C-alpha cells in the first residue's frame, strides 16, 4: 500500500511575496521598541515584587494579623468557644433534652392522635357537611332566584303601584285636609287653653296665692320672729350653761385629783421614802455588798489556787524530767584572751616586750 502524499500547496503570487516583506519590516520596526519597553517593565515589576512588595506585603499581613485577626482569634478560641460550648451544653440540658422528651412522649402521640382524628373523623365529616351545604345552597339559590322574581313581580303590581296610586290620589288630599283641620283645631285649642289658663291663674291667685301671702305676712312672719328670739335665747342659755358646766367639771376634776393624790400617791411616796428606801439601803449595805465582796474574794482565791496548782504541776514536771534525764551540764566560762584593766598598755607604760626588764 503506498503512503499518502500531502496535499499540494497553492502557489503564492509575486505580489503577495512583494507586499509581505515590507509589511513585516515596518511591523518589526514598530513592535520591537514596544516589546523592549514591556520586557523592561516586566523585569522591573518582578524585581520590585520580589524585593519590595512581597516583603512589605508579608510584613503588612503579619501586622494586620497581629493587630486585627489574632485578638479576635484568641477571643474566639479562649472565650467565645468555651462560652458557646457551655451555653450549648446548658441549652442542650435545659432545652433540647426536655424538648426532645416532650416531642417524643407528648407532642408526637398528640399529633398522631390529631392526625388520626382529622383523617378518620373530621375529614369525612367535613366532606359530608360540604356536600350537604353545597346541595342546600344550590337548592336555596335556585328557589331564591325564582322566589325573588315572583316576589318582585307581585310586590310591583300588588304593593308598589297600588301604594303609589293610594298616596297620590287618596293620602295626599286627605293629608292636606287633616293638616288644615289640625291647624284649626290647634288654634282653637290654643285659644281655649289660653282662656282656661288665664282663668285658672286668676283662680289660683285668688284661692291660693293671696291667702298664702296673707298667711306669710300676718302669721308666719311674726311667729317666725318670735321663734327666732326664743331660739336665740335658748342658744345663749345653752352656751352659758356649757361654760358653767366646764368650770364645774374642772373643779370636780381638781378635787378628785387632789383626793387621789392624798389617798394613794402621798401614802405610796411616804412608804417609799420612809420604809423602802432605808430597807433597801440596809439590804445593800448588809447583804449585797458583803455578798459581792465575798464573791470577789472567792474569785481571787480560786485564781490563786489555780496559779498555785499550775506552779506545782510545772515543778513536778521539771523534777520528773530531772530524775529521768538528769540535770543539764553547767556552762563553762570561756576565756576571751583579753587583757585585764591593770595590764593594759598605755603610752606612758614600759610593759612592752622591748622595755621589759
Residue, then its C-alpha position, 0 to 999 in steps of 0.5 A: x500500500x503506498x503512503x499518502x502524499x500531502x496535499x499540494x500547496x497553492x502557489x503564492x503570487x509575486x505580489x503577495x511575496x512583494x507586499x509581505x516583506x515590507x509589511x513585516x519590516x515596518x511591523x518589526x520596526x514598530x513592535x520591537x521598541x514596544x516589546x523592549x519597553x514591556x520586557x523592561x517593565x516586566x523585569x522591573x515589576x518582578x524585581x520590585x515584587x520580589x524585593x519590595x512588595x512581597x516583603x512589605x506585603x508579608x510584613x503588612x499581613x503579619x501586622x494586620x494579623x497581629x493587630x486585627x485577626x489574632x485578638x479576635x482569634x484568641x477571643x474566639x478560641x479562649x472565650x467565645x468557644x468555651x462560652x458557646x460550648x457551655x451555653x450549648x451544653x446548658x441549652x442542650x440540658x435545659x432545652x433540647x433534652x426536655x424538648x426532645x422528651x416532650x416531642x417524643x412522649x407528648x407532642x408526637x402521640x398528640x399529633x398522631x392522635x390529631x392526625x388520626x382524628x382529622x383523617x378518620x373523623x373530621x375529614x369525612x365529616x367535613x366532606x359530608x357537611x360540604x356536600x350537604x351545604x353545597x346541595x342546600x345552597x344550590x337548592x336555596x339559590x335556585x328557589x331564591x332566584x325564582x322566589x325573588x322574581x315572583x316576589x318582585x313581580x307581585x310586590x310591583x303590581x300588588x304593593x308598589x303601584x297600588x301604594x303609589x296610586x293610594x298616596x297620590x290620589x287618596x293620602x295626599x288630599x286627605x293629608x292636606x285636609x287633616x293638616x288644615x283641620x289640625x291647624x284649626x283645631x290647634x288654634x282653637x285649642x290654643x285659644x281655649x287653653x289660653x282662656x282656661x289658663x288665664x282663668x285658672x291663674x286668676x283662680x289660683x291667685x285668688x284661692x291660693x296665692x293671696x291667702x298664702x301671702x296673707x298667711x306669710x305676712x300676718x302669721x308666719x312672719x311674726x311667729x317666725x320672729x318670735x321663734x327666732x328670739x326664743x331660739x336665740x335665747x335658748x342658744x345663749x342659755x345653752x352656751x352659758x350653761x356649757x361654760x358653767x358646766x366646764x368650770x364645774x367639771x374642772x373643779x370636780x376634776x381638781x378635787x378628785x385629783x387632789x383626793x387621789x393624790x392624798x389617798x394613794x400617791x402621798x401614802x405610796x411616796x411616804x412608804x417609799x421614802x420612809x420604809x423602802x428606801x432605808x430597807x433597801x439601803x440596809x439590804x445593800x449595805x448588809x447583804x449585797x455588798x458583803x455578798x459581792x465582796x465575798x464573791x470577789x474574794x472567792x474569785x481571787x482565791x480560786x485564781x490563786x489556787x489555780x496559779x498555785x496548782x499550775x506552779x506545782x504541776x510545772x515543778x513536778x514536771x521539771x523534777x520528773x524530767x530531772x530524775x529521768x534525764x538528769x540535770x543539764x551540764x553547767x556552762x563553762x566560762x570561756x576565756x576571751x584572751x583579753x587583757x585585764x584593766x591593770x595590764x593594759x598598755x598605755x603610752x606612758x607604760x614600759x610593759x612592752x616586750x622591748x622595755x621589759x626588764 
